[in-house]
Amino acid sequence: RNEVNAMLDQKKALEEERAECRKNIPTRQVPYPIEMQKEIEGKQGTNRKQMQNDFGVALEFRDGTAFVMGAEDDLDEAEEAIKEMIQNMKENRAEVEVVIKASIAGMVMGKAGANVSNWEKLTNTS
């Protein structure tokens, strides 16, 4: 138990130190529709990683906000690229509403929504 408490204390101290360090890093916040988070980050974070490499910034996506951290010179370009990507995604999005009879809804959805989850994965949608 003492080891667990010591590890938890160490974790808390590291989180506080990290938060303190972040206060000194130039950061921009770019809002985006929360339902687009997976699409914006890309499969396995490919979009995020590409932008980090292209612009030399760190990116975090949380609760409908992209946090862009890095040198001031890099922030403008990265922020614009994120906004442009979001706009392009919005323009190329299509929404489809499917009406299903209640008598077959369970069969279509699958056990615990398994079919819906599979469709979302296959089509990169939510």
Buried (B, 14 or more C-beta within 10 A) or exposed (E): EEEEEEEEEEEEEEEEEEEEEEEEEEBBEBEBEEEBBBBBBBEEEEBBEEBBEEBBBBBEBEEEBBBBBBEEEBBEBBBEBBBEBBEEBEEEEEEEEEEEEEEEEEEEBEEEEEEEEEEEEEEEBE
